[in-house]
Amino acid sequence: MERLLAPAACAAVLAAMLLPGVAVASTSSTLNWSTQGEAVVCGVAEGIEGTRLDPATGAPLNGLWRGLQCQATGLPHAPGIGDPAVQLGQGRAGRARLVDISQDDLVSNAPYLALAPGSLWKSYGITCTVDAASIRCTNGPGYGFTMSPGQVHLFSPGRAKNCGAVSYTFPNTHGQGHAALNNLVAVGASCSTARSVANAFLVTGRPPKNWHATIKLASGEEIFTRGRARVSGHLAN
């Protein structure tokens, strides 16, 4: 048998649900946000070093773009004049940096929206997990930071590994048809995985399932990504 709440209890539940500022765990892309009690505050800012992808070719575009800027009390000061903050940009050039800001570079002056513990924030290729008084943010290649009052830690993806080269001879070409990926480099993946990805691409012309391929036309560099894993090599015939 279901138990029915007394009218007074029902009213209390409804009142709690309707209270302004009560945060519920969710996924957000709001421009300005914070942990509970604004222990950490973050916002989308202009002019942060990083890399966007050209929407037409998928090629990386180095420059200054929109990214994430976060602050908390008690952070160490970077060289400069201003308030300490951490900035994280997009792409492989968007490494987390401790900076001093002397002016507000946020794109919006809207109040910070408090995100409940367990929430995610996602925008501009950056994902943050939110706890009660701390956050952890990463961009696509795996650069990022953790932050709480008085503490900040910047991190990078795994070290790059040189994995040699992979070649393939096309059938029915009497040994004359060749293709190769030279100077294979793997980050966040083993060399065995890198060679497997390269071989699949040479044989089929497509990356393996769940891998994404882009090419730098000027240099002939093929780049394969899956989550934080990255494999690259230079195509040769």
LINNOR-V504594 format. One record per pair of residues at least 12 apart in sequence whose C-alpha atoms are under 7 Angstrom apart, sorted by the first residue. I is the first residue (numbers start at 1). J is the second residue. D is the distance in whole Angstrom. If there is no record, write none. Layout:
i: (I	I)
j: (J	J)
d: (D	D)
This chain:
i: (23	23	23	24	25	25	25	25	25	26	26	27	27	27	28	28	28	29	29	29	31	31	31	32	32	32	32	32	33	33	33	33	34	34	34	34	35	35	35	35	35	35	35	35	36	36	36	36	36	39	39	39	40	40	40	40	40	40	40	41	41	41	42	42	42	42	43	43	43	43	44	44	44	44	44	44	45	45	45	45	45	45	45	46	46	46	46	46	46	47	47	47	48	48	48	48	48	48	49	49	49	49	49	49	50	50	50	50	50	50	50	50	50	50	51	51	51	51	51	51	52	52	58	59	59	59	67	67	67	67	68	68	68	69	69	69	69	70	70	70	71	71	71	72	72	73	73	74	74	75	75	75	77	78	78	78	80	81	81	82	82	82	83	83	83	84	84	84	84	85	85	85	85	86	86	88	90	90	90	90	91	91	91	92	95	95	96	96	96	96	117	117	117	118	118	125	125	126	126	126	127	133	134	134	135	135	140	140	141	141	142	142	142	143	143	143	144	157	158	158	159	160	160	160	161	161	161	162	162	162	163	163	163	163	164	164	164	165	165	165	165	166	166	166	166	166	166	167	167	167	168	168	178	179	179	179	180	180	180	181	181	181	181	181	182	182	182	183	183	184	184	184	185	185	185	186	186	186	187	187	187	188	188	188	189	189	194	210	211	211	211	212	212	212	213	220	220	221	221	221	222	222)
j: (114	115	116	116	115	116	117	118	119	119	120	119	120	121	120	121	122	121	122	123	43	44	108	44	110	111	112	113	112	113	114	115	112	113	114	115	114	115	116	130	131	132	133	134	114	115	116	132	133	72	133	149	70	71	72	133	134	148	149	70	71	72	68	69	70	71	68	69	70	106	66	67	68	69	106	107	66	67	68	69	105	106	107	65	66	67	105	106	107	64	65	66	64	65	66	67	87	89	63	64	65	89	93	94	62	63	64	65	89	90	91	92	93	94	63	90	91	92	93	94	90	91	214	214	215	216	88	89	90	124	87	88	89	85	86	87	88	85	86	87	84	85	86	148	149	149	150	149	150	150	151	152	100	98	99	100	100	100	102	100	101	102	100	101	102	98	99	100	101	98	99	100	101	98	99	144	124	125	126	139	139	140	141	141	143	144	143	144	145	154	130	131	132	130	131	139	140	138	139	140	139	148	147	148	147	148	227	228	157	228	156	157	228	155	156	157	156	188	187	188	187	185	186	187	185	186	187	184	185	186	184	185	186	191	182	183	184	181	182	183	184	180	181	182	195	198	199	179	180	181	180	202	237	202	236	237	235	236	237	198	233	234	235	236	233	234	235	233	234	231	232	233	231	232	233	230	231	232	229	230	231	228	229	230	229	230	231	226	224	225	226	224	225	226	225	234	235	233	234	235	234	235)
d: (6	6	5	5	7	5	6	5	4	5	6	6	5	6	6	5	6	6	5	6	6	5	7	7	7	7	5	6	4	4	6	7	6	6	5	6	5	6	7	7	7	6	6	7	5	7	7	6	7	6	5	6	7	6	5	7	7	6	7	6	5	7	7	6	4	6	6	5	7	6	7	6	5	6	6	6	6	6	6	6	5	4	5	6	5	7	6	6	6	5	5	6	5	5	6	6	7	6	6	5	6	6	7	6	6	6	6	6	5	5	6	7	4	4	6	5	5	6	5	6	6	6	6	7	7	6	6	5	6	7	6	5	6	7	6	4	7	6	5	7	7	5	7	6	5	5	6	6	4	5	6	7	7	6	5	6	6	6	6	5	5	4	5	5	6	7	6	4	6	6	5	6	7	5	6	7	6	6	7	6	7	6	6	6	5	7	6	5	6	6	5	4	5	6	6	6	6	6	4	7	6	6	6	4	5	7	7	6	7	5	6	5	6	6	4	6	7	7	6	5	6	6	5	5	5	5	6	6	5	7	5	6	7	5	7	6	5	6	4	6	6	6	5	7	6	7	6	6	4	6	6	6	6	7	6	4	6	5	6	7	5	5	5	6	5	5	6	5	6	7	6	4	6	5	6	6	5	7	6	5	6	6	4	6	6	7	6	6	6	6	5	5	5	6	7	6	6	6	4	6	6	7)
